Amino acid sequence: MTSQFLWVIFPYICMATFIVGHIFRYRSDQFGWTAKSSEFIEKKQLMLGSILFHIGVMPVIAGHVVGLGVPKEWTRALGISDHLYHMGAVWIGGFFGFMTLAGMVILTSRRFLLANVRKLSTASDLIVNSLLLLIVFLGIYSVVATNVAQPEFDYRDSISIWFRSLLIFRPEAGLMSAVPVAFQLHILSGFLIFAMWPFTRLVHVWSVPLNYVGRSYILYRKNRTN
């Protein structure tokens, strides 16, 4: 029963909350659909942390999409051996993972340790920062520790198949029974952040200012008074 809840019920609850929550938030709170920047309070740490995080997280996300969504038979058909794929996941993924972690450490410490930034932070801001930091740390730890302690473990033989089984509504919870604990915690915390997403500042990810490209320039003129 525990296995069914963790690897079937809980993921579906989180995904449903993610979808329904965004619809509700957009229909009821468009004014609050913002990142609520604190740049005017402190800029240097914010800029460094944001650059590291955003540059690092995009390849990390792409790696997750490929690793979870693409069967290993497909990569083999493209001429990518399992060893080559594994080395790329460990070294390239690790590099960008550590970059993402460094950015999150800076952003999280900034939000907690700078008094003025903390005063403007809501409880959800603090929770999201902490949870994102935990997720990134667990992801890096899972790859590094498993690569040393269980080099024979291949997440594409268990986690990836389980994840795809969720997407086609034929969940196979048994595939997760032999997965290392660090990977399990990484996955569960990842689903949790998806459930929280619609109710936090993370919604700003979907706000792409495409209208800025064609918008007319704003003109400023001096008000010359005699």
N, CA and C atoms as a LAMMPS dump frame, in Angstrom:
ITEM: TIMESTEP
0
ITEM: NUMBER OF ATOMS
678
ITEM: BOX BOUNDS ff ff ff
-5.0000000000000000e+02 5.0000000000000000e+02
-5.0000000000000000e+02 5.0000000000000000e+02
-5.0000000000000000e+02 5.0000000000000000e+02
ITEM: ATOMS id mol type element x y z
1 1 1 N 0.823 -1.202 0
2 1 2 C 0 0 0
3 1 3 C 0.859 1.255 0
4 2 1 N 1.956 1.231 0.778
5 2 2 C 2.861 2.382 0.809
6 2 3 C 3.47 2.619 -0.557
7 3 1 N 3.882 1.545 -1.207
8 3 2 C 4.468 1.657 -2.536
9 3 3 C 3.475 2.238 -3.534
10 4 1 N 2.231 1.792 -3.472
11 4 2 C 1.205 2.308 -4.37
12 4 3 C 0.964 3.791 -4.147
13 5 1 N 0.975 4.209 -2.876
14 5 2 C 0.752 5.629 -2.586
15 5 3 C 1.907 6.483 -3.088
16 6 1 N 3.15 6.065 -2.784
17 6 2 C 4.321 6.87 -3.129
18 6 3 C 4.545 6.962 -4.633
19 7 1 N 4.328 5.856 -5.341
20 7 2 C 4.734 5.814 -6.744
21 7 3 C 3.576 5.79 -7.728
22 8 1 N 2.337 5.875 -7.226
23 8 2 C 1.181 5.959 -8.108
24 8 3 C 0.267 7.114 -7.682
25 9 1 N -0.27 7.029 -6.474
26 9 2 C -1.253 8.019 -6.024
27 9 3 C -0.631 9.398 -5.858
28 10 1 N 0.479 9.471 -5.136
29 10 2 C 1.115 10.769 -4.875
30 10 3 C 1.536 11.481 -6.162
31 11 1 N 2.199 10.821 -7.113
32 11 2 C 2.548 11.514 -8.364
33 11 3 C 1.339 12.039 -9.121
34 12 1 N 0.246 11.251 -9.163
35 12 2 C -0.943 11.708 -9.87
36 12 3 C -1.6 12.888 -9.152
37 13 1 N -1.592 12.877 -7.833
38 13 2 C -2.121 14.014 -7.073
39 13 3 C -1.331 15.274 -7.395
40 14 1 N -0.008 15.138 -7.425
41 14 2 C 0.857 16.291 -7.7
42 14 3 C 0.647 16.816 -9.116
43 15 1 N 0.54 15.925 -10.087
44 15 2 C 0.34 16.354 -11.467
45 15 3 C -1.023 17.012 -11.654
46 16 1 N -2.044 16.466 -11.006
47 16 2 C -3.381 17.06 -11.101
48 16 3 C -3.405 18.434 -10.443
49 17 1 N -2.739 18.557 -9.294
50 17 2 C -2.661 19.848 -8.608
51 17 3 C -1.919 20.859 -9.457
52 18 1 N -0.859 20.412 -10.136
53 18 2 C -0.079 21.288 -11.009
54 18 3 C -0.96 21.879 -12.114
55 19 1 N -1.75 21.039 -12.752
56 19 2 C -2.579 21.495 -13.874
57 19 3 C -3.762 22.342 -13.396
58 20 1 N -4.538 21.799 -12.463
59 20 2 C -5.729 22.508 -11.975
60 20 3 C -5.333 23.774 -11.239
61 21 1 N -4.251 23.715 -10.471
62 21 2 C -3.791 24.876 -9.721
63 21 3 C -3.401 26.028 -10.619
64 22 1 N -2.742 25.732 -11.742
65 22 2 C -2.364 26.807 -12.67
66 22 3 C -3.597 27.452 -13.306
67 23 1 N -4.568 26.629 -13.672
68 23 2 C -5.799 27.171 -14.256
69 23 3 C -6.502 28.075 -13.255
70 24 1 N -6.616 27.605 -12.006
71 24 2 C -7.273 28.401 -10.965
72 24 3 C -6.498 29.689 -10.697
73 25 1 N -5.174 29.589 -10.582
74 25 2 C -4.362 30.774 -10.29
75 25 3 C -4.472 31.802 -11.413
76 26 1 N -4.444 31.349 -12.645
77 26 2 C -4.503 32.272 -13.771
78 26 3 C -5.861 32.965 -13.867
79 27 1 N -6.917 32.245 -13.554
80 27 2 C -8.264 32.803 -13.653
81 27 3 C -8.6 33.711 -12.474
82 28 1 N -7.938 33.497 -11.339
83 28 2 C -8.33 34.238 -10.143
84 28 3 C -7.279 35.222 -9.633
85 29 1 N -6.031 35.099 -10.103
86 29 2 C -4.976 35.936 -9.517
87 29 3 C -3.927 36.321 -10.546
88 30 1 N -4.336 36.898 -11.658
89 30 2 C -3.366 37.315 -12.665
90 30 3 C -2.49 38.463 -12.17
91 31 1 N -3.009 39.269 -11.292
92 31 2 C -2.226 40.387 -10.757
93 31 3 C -1.046 39.882 -9.934
94 32 1 N -1.213 38.733 -9.288
95 32 2 C -0.139 38.184 -8.471
96 32 3 C 0.77 37.237 -9.225
97 33 1 N 0.578 37.147 -10.552
98 33 2 C 1.391 36.262 -11.391
99 33 3 C 2.717 36.955 -11.685
100 34 1 N 3.612 36.914 -10.72
101 34 2 C 4.852 37.677 -10.823
102 34 3 C 5.95 37.02 -10.001
103 35 1 N 7.199 37.392 -10.309
104 35 2 C 8.346 36.863 -9.564
105 35 3 C 8.645 37.688 -8.323
106 36 1 N 8.044 38.877 -8.211
107 36 2 C 8.247 39.75 -7.052
108 36 3 C 9.741 39.961 -6.782
109 37 1 N 10.4 40.564 -7.737
110 37 2 C 11.849 40.739 -7.651
111 37 3 C 12.241 41.616 -6.468
112 38 1 N 13.349 41.242 -5.82
113 38 2 C 13.911 42.023 -4.711
114 38 3 C 15.229 42.666 -5.128
115 39 1 N 15.374 42.896 -6.437
116 39 2 C 16.624 43.434 -6.973
117 39 3 C 16.955 44.801 -6.405
118 40 1 N 15.929 45.597 -6.113
119 40 2 C 16.178 46.947 -5.618
120 40 3 C 16.761 46.938 -4.211
121 41 1 N 16.691 45.805 -3.517
122 41 2 C 17.262 45.699 -2.171
123 41 3 C 18.712 45.224 -2.233
124 42 1 N 18.957 44.202 -3.023
125 42 2 C 20.312 43.656 -3.159
126 42 3 C 20.449 43.079 -4.557
127 43 1 N 21.507 43.465 -5.268
128 43 2 C 21.615 43.112 -6.68
129 43 3 C 22.748 42.144 -6.995
130 44 1 N 23.899 42.26 -6.341
131 44 2 C 25.068 41.478 -6.726
132 44 3 C 24.852 39.98 -6.525
133 45 1 N 24.42 39.581 -5.324
134 45 2 C 24.191 38.159 -5.066
135 45 3 C 23.047 37.626 -5.927
136 46 1 N 22.017 38.429 -6.103
137 46 2 C 20.884 38.01 -6.927
138 46 3 C 21.321 37.747 -8.362
139 47 1 N 22.132 38.644 -8.909
140 47 2 C 22.583 38.484 -10.287
141 47 3 C 23.462 37.249 -10.434
142 48 1 N 24.436 37.072 -9.531
143 48 2 C 25.336 35.925 -9.617
144 48 3 C 24.574 34.622 -9.437
145 49 1 N 23.729 34.561 -8.409
146 49 2 C 22.958 33.352 -8.158
147 49 3 C 22.009 33.025 -9.291
148 50 1 N 21.343 34.037 -9.831
149 50 2 C 20.381 33.818 -10.915
150 50 3 C 21.076 33.332 -12.177
151 51 1 N 22.231 33.929 -12.502
152 51 2 C 22.959 33.512 -13.702
153 51 3 C 23.399 32.063 -13.586
154 52 1 N 24.006 31.71 -12.456
155 52 2 C 24.462 30.336 -12.261
156 52 3 C 23.291 29.356 -12.311
157 53 1 N 22.208 29.71 -11.629
158 53 2 C 21.064 28.805 -11.571
159 53 3 C 20.428 28.62 -12.939
160 54 1 N 20.154 29.709 -13.638
161 54 2 C 19.431 29.61 -14.901
162 54 3 C 20.275 28.984 -16.003
163 55 1 N 21.575 29.281 -16.034
164 55 2 C 22.435 28.641 -17.028
165 55 3 C 22.557 27.152 -16.735
166 56 1 N 22.656 26.801 -15.463
167 56 2 C 22.803 25.399 -15.091
168 56 3 C 21.541 24.589 -15.23
169 57 1 N 20.392 25.184 -14.888
170 57 2 C 19.169 24.387 -14.796
171 57 3 C 18.61 24.005 -16.168
172 58 1 N 18.858 24.803 -17.202
173 58 2 C 18.308 24.47 -18.513
174 58 3 C 18.879 23.154 -19.063
175 59 1 N 20.213 22.955 -19.066
176 59 2 C 20.728 21.639 -19.49
177 59 3 C 20.295 20.511 -18.558
178 60 1 N 20.152 20.824 -17.266
179 60 2 C 19.7 19.806 -16.317
180 60 3 C 18.282 19.344 -16.665
181 61 1 N 17.407 20.285 -16.963
182 61 2 C 16.04 19.945 -17.354
183 61 3 C 16.041 19.129 -18.645
184 62 1 N 16.853 19.574 -19.61
185 62 2 C 16.947 18.841 -20.879
186 62 3 C 17.44 17.415 -20.646
187 63 1 N 18.404 17.258 -19.748
188 63 2 C 18.905 15.928 -19.431
189 63 3 C 17.844 15.053 -18.803
190 64 1 N 17.014 15.647 -17.934
191 64 2 C 15.921 14.886 -17.323
192 64 3 C 14.896 14.458 -18.373
193 65 1 N 14.585 15.352 -19.309
194 65 2 C 13.609 15.027 -20.349
195 65 3 C 14.1 13.85 -21.191
196 66 1 N 15.384 13.904 -21.59
197 66 2 C 15.954 12.824 -22.395
198 66 3 C 16.057 11.539 -21.578
199 67 1 N 16.587 11.658 -20.357
200 67 2 C 16.804 10.479 -19.526
201 67 3 C 15.526 9.766 -19.14
202 68 1 N 14.472 10.526 -18.881
203 68 2 C 13.21 9.919 -18.466
204 68 3 C 12.306 9.565 -19.644
205 69 1 N 12.387 10.355 -20.693
206 69 2 C 11.433 10.183 -21.785
207 69 3 C 11.907 9.349 -22.949
208 70 1 N 13.223 9.2 -23.108
209 70 2 C 13.756 8.487 -24.263
210 70 3 C 14.264 7.11 -23.83
211 71 1 N 13.687 6.036 -24.324
212 71 2 C 14.16 4.681 -23.983
213 71 3 C 15.598 4.471 -24.42
214 72 1 N 16.334 3.651 -23.683
215 72 2 C 17.735 3.417 -24.007
216 72 3 C 17.903 2.737 -25.359
217 73 1 N 16.879 2.01 -25.823
218 73 2 C 16.961 1.39 -27.133
219 73 3 C 17.05 2.445 -28.24
220 74 1 N 16.427 3.587 -28.005
221 74 2 C 16.459 4.646 -29.011
222 74 3 C 17.847 5.275 -29.1
223 75 1 N 18.467 5.528 -27.935
224 75 2 C 19.811 6.114 -27.956
225 75 3 C 20.816 5.122 -28.542
226 76 1 N 20.622 3.844 -28.262
227 76 2 C 21.496 2.829 -28.874
228 76 3 C 21.333 2.836 -30.393
229 77 1 N 20.101 2.99 -30.862
230 77 2 C 19.851 3.014 -32.306
231 77 3 C 20.525 4.212 -32.966
232 78 1 N 20.727 5.269 -32.204
233 78 2 C 21.415 6.452 -32.731
234 78 3 C 22.931 6.323 -32.653
235 79 1 N 23.412 5.181 -32.156
236 79 2 C 24.842 4.951 -32.071
237 79 3 C 25.478 5.396 -30.77
238 80 1 N 24.637 5.74 -29.773
239 80 2 C 25.148 6.171 -28.468
240 80 3 C 25.156 4.953 -27.542
241 81 1 N 26.332 4.478 -27.2
242 81 2 C 26.442 3.306 -26.332
243 81 3 C 26.01 3.654 -24.914
244 82 1 N 25.687 2.639 -24.135
245 82 2 C 25.285 2.866 -22.745
246 82 3 C 26.41 3.525 -21.946
247 83 1 N 27.659 3.113 -22.21
248 83 2 C 28.799 3.688 -21.5
249 83 3 C 28.965 5.17 -21.835
250 84 1 N 28.841 5.506 -23.109
251 84 2 C 28.975 6.903 -23.529
252 84 3 C 27.858 7.751 -22.928
253 85 1 N 26.646 7.205 -22.946
254 85 2 C 25.523 7.932 -22.352
255 85 3 C 25.759 8.151 -20.861
256 86 1 N 26.223 7.105 -20.181
257 86 2 C 26.472 7.19 -18.742
258 86 3 C 27.535 8.233 -18.43
259 87 1 N 28.61 8.263 -19.196
260 87 2 C 29.674 9.237 -18.966
261 87 3 C 29.176 10.654 -19.193
262 88 1 N 28.362 10.831 -20.217
263 88 2 C 27.803 12.157 -20.472
264 88 3 C 26.883 12.608 -19.351
265 89 1 N 26.063 11.669 -18.863
266 89 2 C 25.132 12 -17.777
267 89 3 C 25.884 12.37 -16.507
268 90 1 N 26.971 11.644 -16.219
269 90 2 C 27.721 11.892 -14.991
270 90 3 C 28.541 13.175 -15.076
271 91 1 N 29.32 13.321 -16.147
272 91 2 C 30.252 14.445 -16.223
273 91 3 C 29.59 15.735 -16.706
274 92 1 N 28.867 15.674 -17.805
275 92 2 C 28.2 16.886 -18.298
276 92 3 C 27.052 17.269 -17.374
277 93 1 N 26.237 16.26 -17.012
278 93 2 C 25.139 16.536 -16.086
279 93 3 C 25.643 17.004 -14.74
280 94 1 N 26.75 16.397 -14.282
281 94 2 C 27.323 16.814 -13.002
282 94 3 C 27.819 18.238 -13.027
283 95 1 N 28.463 18.637 -14.131
284 95 2 C 28.973 20.009 -14.249
285 95 3 C 27.852 21.028 -14.125
286 96 1 N 26.799 20.836 -14.916
287 96 2 C 25.685 21.782 -14.868
288 96 3 C 24.888 21.633 -13.573
289 97 1 N 24.891 20.427 -12.998
290 97 2 C 24.227 20.231 -11.718
291 97 3 C 24.896 21.029 -10.612
292 98 1 N 26.23 20.993 -10.573
293 98 2 C 26.955 21.764 -9.571
294 98 3 C 26.788 23.264 -9.799
295 99 1 N 26.693 23.677 -11.047
296 99 2 C 26.449 25.091 -11.336
297 99 3 C 25.076 25.503 -10.803
298 100 1 N 24.077 24.647 -11.027
299 100 2 C 22.732 24.923 -10.513
300 100 3 C 22.729 24.96 -8.993
301 101 1 N 23.458 24.024 -8.373
302 101 2 C 23.536 23.984 -6.912
303 101 3 C 24.188 25.237 -6.361
304 102 1 N 25.27 25.693 -6.991
305 102 2 C 25.938 26.914 -6.535
306 102 3 C 24.989 28.1 -6.602
307 103 1 N 24.237 28.194 -7.688
308 103 2 C 23.267 29.284 -7.807
309 103 3 C 22.206 29.218 -6.733
310 104 1 N 21.708 28.011 -6.443
311 104 2 C 20.668 27.871 -5.425
312 104 3 C 21.203 28.161 -4.026
313 105 1 N 22.454 27.799 -3.758
314 105 2 C 23.052 28.108 -2.452
315 105 3 C 23.107 29.623 -2.261
316 106 1 N 23.526 30.335 -3.29
317 106 2 C 23.619 31.798 -3.207
318 106 3 C 22.239 32.412 -3.027
319 107 1 N 21.278 31.99 -3.833
320 107 2 C 19.934 32.566 -3.773
321 107 3 C 19.239 32.248 -2.451
322 108 1 N 19.431 31.034 -1.965
323 108 2 C 18.769 30.635 -0.717
324 108 3 C 19.403 31.336 0.488
325 109 1 N 20.729 31.385 0.537
326 109 2 C 21.389 32.069 1.654
327 109 3 C 21.059 33.55 1.64
328 110 1 N 20.965 34.114 0.441
329 110 2 C 20.586 35.528 0.317
330 110 3 C 19.209 35.771 0.903
331 111 1 N 18.267 34.891 0.591
332 111 2 C 16.889 35.095 1.066
333 111 3 C 16.768 34.896 2.573
334 112 1 N 17.577 34.01 3.135
335 112 2 C 17.482 33.744 4.564
336 112 3 C 18.355 34.676 5.409
337 113 1 N 19.518 35.048 4.895
338 113 2 C 20.499 35.748 5.724
339 113 3 C 20.455 37.264 5.605
340 114 1 N 19.953 37.801 4.497
341 114 2 C 19.845 39.249 4.359
342 114 3 C 18.511 39.704 4.944
343 115 1 N 18.582 40.502 5.981
344 115 2 C 17.381 40.864 6.746
345 115 3 C 16.321 41.528 5.875
346 116 1 N 16.736 42.466 5.028
347 116 2 C 15.756 43.201 4.218
348 116 3 C 15.081 42.299 3.197
349 117 1 N 15.836 41.357 2.632
350 117 2 C 15.256 40.415 1.668
351 117 3 C 14.319 39.461 2.388
352 118 1 N 14.722 39.008 3.566
353 118 2 C 13.884 38.077 4.326
354 118 3 C 12.564 38.724 4.738
355 119 1 N 12.597 40.013 5.058
356 119 2 C 11.368 40.701 5.474
357 119 3 C 10.35 40.758 4.344
358 120 1 N 10.836 40.841 3.115
359 120 2 C 9.928 40.898 1.968
360 120 3 C 9.536 39.514 1.455
361 121 1 N 10.11 38.477 2.034
362 121 2 C 9.839 37.117 1.584
363 121 3 C 8.633 36.534 2.31
364 122 1 N 7.797 35.842 1.569
365 122 2 C 6.674 35.137 2.171
366 122 3 C 7.13 33.753 2.619
367 123 1 N 6.267 33.088 3.355
368 123 2 C 6.589 31.724 3.796
369 123 3 C 6.8 30.804 2.596
370 124 1 N 5.99 30.986 1.55
371 124 2 C 6.133 30.144 0.359
372 124 3 C 7.463 30.396 -0.341
373 125 1 N 7.942 31.64 -0.314
374 125 2 C 9.247 31.945 -0.909
375 125 3 C 10.355 31.161 -0.218
376 126 1 N 10.332 31.159 1.102
377 126 2 C 11.361 30.47 1.873
378 126 3 C 11.28 28.958 1.673
379 127 1 N 10.046 28.438 1.627
380 127 2 C 9.865 27 1.438
381 127 3 C 10.332 26.574 0.051
382 128 1 N 9.96 27.349 -0.972
383 128 2 C 10.348 27.018 -2.347
384 128 3 C 11.856 27.032 -2.512
385 129 1 N 12.516 28.067 -1.982
386 129 2 C 13.969 28.131 -2.084
387 129 3 C 14.628 26.928 -1.407
388 130 1 N 14.14 26.607 -0.216
389 130 2 C 14.715 25.484 0.53
390 130 3 C 14.474 24.164 -0.19
391 131 1 N 13.258 23.987 -0.72
392 131 2 C 12.927 22.739 -1.397
393 131 3 C 13.708 22.582 -2.698
394 132 1 N 13.863 23.674 -3.451
395 132 2 C 14.65 23.619 -4.676
396 132 3 C 16.106 23.273 -4.378
397 133 1 N 16.634 23.869 -3.317
398 133 2 C 18.011 23.557 -2.912
399 133 3 C 18.139 22.079 -2.561
400 134 1 N 17.163 21.55 -1.835
401 134 2 C 17.173 20.138 -1.463
402 134 3 C 17.087 19.243 -2.696
403 135 1 N 16.221 19.59 -3.638
404 135 2 C 16.046 18.787 -4.846
405 135 3 C 17.345 18.72 -5.645
406 136 1 N 17.98 19.874 -5.831
407 136 2 C 19.223 19.916 -6.602
408 136 3 C 20.319 19.128 -5.892
409 137 1 N 20.414 19.315 -4.567
410 137 2 C 21.432 18.588 -3.802
411 137 3 C 21.213 17.075 -3.897
412 138 1 N 19.971 16.638 -3.735
413 138 2 C 19.667 15.208 -3.808
414 138 3 C 19.96 14.646 -5.192
415 139 1 N 19.696 15.46 -6.224
416 139 2 C 19.969 14.999 -7.577
417 139 3 C 21.455 14.757 -7.803
418 140 1 N 22.278 15.713 -7.362
419 140 2 C 23.727 15.562 -7.522
420 140 3 C 24.241 14.422 -6.656
421 141 1 N 23.776 14.361 -5.418
422 141 2 C 24.216 13.301 -4.515
423 141 3 C 23.839 11.928 -5.068
424 142 1 N 22.642 11.828 -5.632
425 142 2 C 22.184 10.548 -6.176
426 142 3 C 23.116 10.054 -7.264
427 143 1 N 23.473 10.948 -8.18
428 143 2 C 24.333 10.561 -9.296
429 143 3 C 25.728 10.206 -8.808
430 144 1 N 26.311 11.073 -7.963
431 144 2 C 27.687 10.867 -7.513
432 144 3 C 27.795 9.641 -6.606
433 145 1 N 26.935 9.566 -5.596
434 145 2 C 27.009 8.475 -4.626
435 145 3 C 26.69 7.133 -5.27
436 146 1 N 25.669 7.112 -6.123
437 146 2 C 25.291 5.86 -6.766
438 146 3 C 26.375 5.399 -7.74
439 147 1 N 26.985 6.368 -8.416
440 147 2 C 28.041 6.021 -9.361
441 147 3 C 29.227 5.353 -8.661
442 148 1 N 29.449 5.712 -7.381
443 148 2 C 30.542 5.133 -6.607
444 148 3 C 30.108 3.838 -5.916
445 149 1 N 28.965 3.895 -5.237
446 149 2 C 28.532 2.754 -4.429
447 149 3 C 27.85 1.658 -5.247
448 150 1 N 27.053 2.06 -6.271
449 150 2 C 26.323 1.084 -7.087
450 150 3 C 26.525 1.393 -8.574
451 151 1 N 27.725 1.207 -9.072
452 151 2 C 27.986 1.554 -10.479
453 151 3 C 27.149 0.744 -11.462
454 152 1 N 26.605 -0.363 -11.01
455 152 2 C 25.797 -1.197 -11.915
456 152 3 C 24.372 -0.661 -12.059
457 153 1 N 23.954 0.267 -11.193
458 153 2 C 22.58 0.773 -11.24
459 153 3 C 22.398 1.68 -12.449
460 154 1 N 21.346 1.444 -13.202
461 154 2 C 21 2.267 -14.363
462 154 3 C 19.553 2.715 -14.2
463 155 1 N 19.38 4.012 -13.968
464 155 2 C 18.022 4.513 -13.709
465 155 3 C 17.108 4.352 -14.912
466 156 1 N 17.681 4.158 -16.089
467 156 2 C 16.84 3.994 -17.279
468 156 3 C 16.177 2.621 -17.335
469 157 1 N 16.632 1.705 -16.469
470 157 2 C 16.003 0.386 -16.397
471 157 3 C 14.885 0.335 -15.35
472 158 1 N 14.744 1.396 -14.576
473 158 2 C 13.728 1.395 -13.517
474 158 3 C 12.963 2.72 -13.475
475 159 1 N 13.64 3.789 -13.097
476 159 2 C 12.962 5.081 -12.934
477 159 3 C 12.34 5.55 -14.241
478 160 1 N 13.089 5.491 -15.315
479 160 2 C 12.581 5.988 -16.599
480 160 3 C 11.362 5.209 -17.062
481 161 1 N 11.421 3.885 -16.938
482 161 2 C 10.284 3.054 -17.348
483 161 3 C 9.077 3.335 -16.465
484 162 1 N 9.319 3.482 -15.149
485 162 2 C 8.225 3.813 -14.225
486 162 3 C 7.594 5.146 -14.585
487 163 1 N 8.424 6.144 -14.885
488 163 2 C 7.903 7.473 -15.203
489 163 3 C 7.051 7.442 -16.465
490 164 1 N 7.532 6.742 -17.478
491 164 2 C 6.754 6.657 -18.719
492 164 3 C 5.463 5.87 -18.506
493 165 1 N 5.495 4.91 -17.565
494 165 2 C 4.271 4.157 -17.27
495 165 3 C 3.215 5.057 -16.633
496 166 1 N 3.656 6.065 -15.876
497 166 2 C 2.717 7.036 -15.31
498 166 3 C 2.04 7.839 -16.416
499 167 1 N 2.828 8.242 -17.406
500 167 2 C 2.31 9.103 -18.468
501 167 3 C 1.277 8.394 -19.332
502 168 1 N 1.38 7.083 -19.449
503 168 2 C 0.404 6.34 -20.264
504 168 3 C -0.68 5.704 -19.375
505 169 1 N -0.699 6.101 -18.098
506 169 2 C -1.707 5.643 -17.129
507 169 3 C -1.696 4.129 -16.944
508 170 1 N -0.502 3.564 -16.963
509 170 2 C -0.302 2.161 -16.622
510 170 3 C 0.853 2.061 -15.628
511 171 1 N 0.689 2.663 -14.451
512 171 2 C 1.797 2.773 -13.497
513 171 3 C 2.308 1.425 -13.007
514 172 1 N 3.623 1.313 -12.939
515 172 2 C 4.273 0.098 -12.453
516 172 3 C 5.1 0.452 -11.223
517 173 1 N 4.45 0.495 -10.065
518 173 2 C 5.099 0.904 -8.824
519 173 3 C 6.24 -0.024 -8.431
520 174 1 N 6.163 -1.29 -8.81
521 174 2 C 7.191 -2.256 -8.435
522 174 3 C 8.565 -1.917 -8.968
523 175 1 N 8.637 -1.147 -10.044
524 175 2 C 9.932 -0.776 -10.621
525 175 3 C 10.748 0.098 -9.68
526 176 1 N 10.084 0.75 -8.723
527 176 2 C 10.778 1.685 -7.833
528 176 3 C 11.271 1.022 -6.551
529 177 1 N 10.987 -0.251 -6.355
530 177 2 C 11.323 -0.905 -5.093
531 177 3 C 12.827 -1.032 -4.874
532 178 1 N 13.588 -1.211 -5.945
533 178 2 C 15.033 -1.401 -5.804
534 178 3 C 15.835 -0.134 -6.093
535 179 1 N 15.149 0.977 -6.277
536 179 2 C 15.824 2.247 -6.568
537 179 3 C 16.458 2.795 -5.289
538 180 1 N 17.713 3.264 -5.341
539 180 2 C 18.363 3.833 -4.155
540 180 3 C 17.535 4.934 -3.504
541 181 1 N 17.634 5.04 -2.184
542 181 2 C 16.812 5.983 -1.419
543 181 3 C 17.021 7.423 -1.87
544 182 1 N 18.258 7.791 -2.171
545 182 2 C 18.535 9.169 -2.584
546 182 3 C 17.758 9.527 -3.848
547 183 1 N 17.69 8.598 -4.79
548 183 2 C 16.904 8.826 -6.004
549 183 3 C 15.418 8.947 -5.659
550 184 1 N 14.945 8.094 -4.76
551 184 2 C 13.536 8.146 -4.377
552 184 3 C 13.176 9.485 -3.752
553 185 1 N 14.032 9.978 -2.856
554 185 2 C 13.778 11.272 -2.222
555 185 3 C 13.824 12.404 -3.247
556 186 1 N 14.748 12.311 -4.175
557 186 2 C 14.854 13.316 -5.24
558 186 3 C 13.568 13.36 -6.058
559 187 1 N 13.036 12.206 -6.383
560 187 2 C 11.824 12.123 -7.191
561 187 3 C 10.608 12.649 -6.423
562 188 1 N 10.461 12.207 -5.189
563 188 2 C 9.304 12.635 -4.39
564 188 3 C 9.322 14.137 -4.133
565 189 1 N 10.492 14.687 -3.82
566 189 2 C 10.583 16.135 -3.596
567 189 3 C 10.342 16.885 -4.903
568 190 1 N 10.734 16.284 -6.028
569 190 2 C 10.455 16.902 -7.316
570 190 3 C 8.965 16.983 -7.606
571 191 1 N 8.241 15.913 -7.331
572 191 2 C 6.788 15.941 -7.514
573 191 3 C 6.137 16.932 -6.546
574 192 1 N 6.668 17.04 -5.352
575 192 2 C 6.118 17.98 -4.37
576 192 3 C 6.247 19.418 -4.858
577 193 1 N 7.383 19.77 -5.453
578 193 2 C 7.551 21.141 -5.948
579 193 3 C 6.601 21.414 -7.099
580 194 1 N 6.28 20.384 -7.888
581 194 2 C 5.304 20.559 -8.96
582 194 3 C 3.917 20.836 -8.383
583 195 1 N 3.578 20.186 -7.273
584 195 2 C 2.284 20.424 -6.641
585 195 3 C 2.202 21.835 -6.055
586 196 1 N 3.325 22.341 -5.56
587 196 2 C 3.356 23.677 -4.959
588 196 3 C 3.457 24.78 -6.005
589 197 1 N 3.929 24.451 -7.178
590 197 2 C 4.26 25.418 -8.219
591 197 3 C 3.178 26.476 -8.46
592 198 1 N 1.903 26.087 -8.689
593 198 2 C 0.89 27.092 -9.043
594 198 3 C 0.633 28.117 -7.951
595 199 1 N 1.027 27.822 -6.722
596 199 2 C 0.685 28.693 -5.598
597 199 3 C 1.891 29.497 -5.098
598 200 1 N 2.951 29.537 -5.898
599 200 2 C 4.167 30.243 -5.514
600 200 3 C 4.617 31.163 -6.645
601 201 1 N 5.758 31.832 -6.425
602 201 2 C 6.3 32.726 -7.43
603 201 3 C 6.841 31.971 -8.647
604 202 1 N 6.9 30.65 -8.59
605 202 2 C 7.411 29.878 -9.719
606 202 3 C 6.553 30.029 -10.975
607 203 1 N 5.333 30.524 -10.83
608 203 2 C 4.465 30.683 -12.003
609 203 3 C 5.053 31.67 -13.013
610 204 1 N 6.003 32.506 -12.565
611 204 2 C 6.571 33.492 -13.485
612 204 3 C 7.348 32.827 -14.625
613 205 1 N 7.662 31.529 -14.466
614 205 2 C 8.366 30.8 -15.525
615 205 3 C 7.571 30.825 -16.826
616 206 1 N 6.245 30.824 -16.721
617 206 2 C 5.401 30.759 -17.912
618 206 3 C 5.126 32.137 -18.514
619 207 1 N 5.614 33.183 -17.901
620 207 2 C 5.352 34.539 -18.39
621 207 3 C 6.503 34.993 -19.275
622 208 1 N 6.37 34.774 -20.564
623 208 2 C 7.388 35.184 -21.53
624 208 3 C 6.917 36.483 -22.196
625 209 1 N 7.643 37.589 -22.015
626 209 2 C 7.195 38.899 -22.532
627 209 3 C 7.411 39.044 -24.032
628 210 1 N 6.718 38.218 -24.83
629 210 2 C 6.909 38.255 -26.273
630 210 3 C 6.442 39.577 -26.889
631 211 1 N 5.491 40.238 -26.222
632 211 2 C 4.981 41.488 -26.772
633 211 3 C 6.014 42.604 -26.719
634 212 1 N 7.079 42.411 -25.926
635 212 2 C 8.119 43.44 -25.852
636 212 3 C 8.832 43.614 -27.186
637 213 1 N 8.885 42.545 -27.987
638 213 2 C 9.63 42.592 -29.247
639 213 3 C 9.036 43.62 -30.2
640 214 1 N 7.723 43.647 -30.302
641 214 2 C 7.085 44.552 -31.244
642 214 3 C 6.53 45.808 -30.622
643 215 1 N 6.76 45.992 -29.329
644 215 2 C 6.195 47.159 -28.654
645 215 3 C 6.992 48.417 -28.977
646 216 1 N 6.303 49.529 -29.11
647 216 2 C 6.969 50.797 -29.397
648 216 3 C 7.837 51.222 -28.226
649 217 1 N 8.886 51.974 -28.521
650 217 2 C 9.755 52.476 -27.481
651 217 3 C 9.014 53.464 -26.594
652 218 1 N 9.401 53.495 -25.327
653 218 2 C 8.87 54.492 -24.41
654 218 3 C 9.76 55.719 -24.485
655 219 1 N 9.194 56.862 -24.776
656 219 2 C 9.958 58.102 -24.931
657 219 3 C 9.873 58.935 -23.663
658 220 1 N 11.015 59.406 -23.222
659 220 2 C 11.081 60.279 -22.05
660 220 3 C 11.54 61.667 -22.512
661 221 1 N 10.843 62.702 -22.081
662 221 2 C 11.204 64.074 -22.424
663 221 3 C 11.312 64.916 -21.165
664 222 1 N 12.225 65.786 -21.165
665 222 2 C 12.379 66.689 -20.031
666 222 3 C 11.218 67.67 -19.974
667 223 1 N 10.791 67.947 -18.775
668 223 2 C 9.729 68.909 -18.566
669 223 3 C 10.387 70.254 -18.242
670 224 1 N 10.584 71.05 -19.276
671 224 2 C 11.269 72.332 -19.105
672 224 3 C 10.286 73.409 -18.685
673 225 1 N 10.458 73.837 -17.482
674 225 2 C 9.584 74.889 -16.943
675 225 3 C 10.395 76.142 -16.702
676 226 1 N 9.798 77.28 -16.968
677 226 2 C 10.478 78.578 -16.767
678 226 3 C 10.266 79.061 -15.348
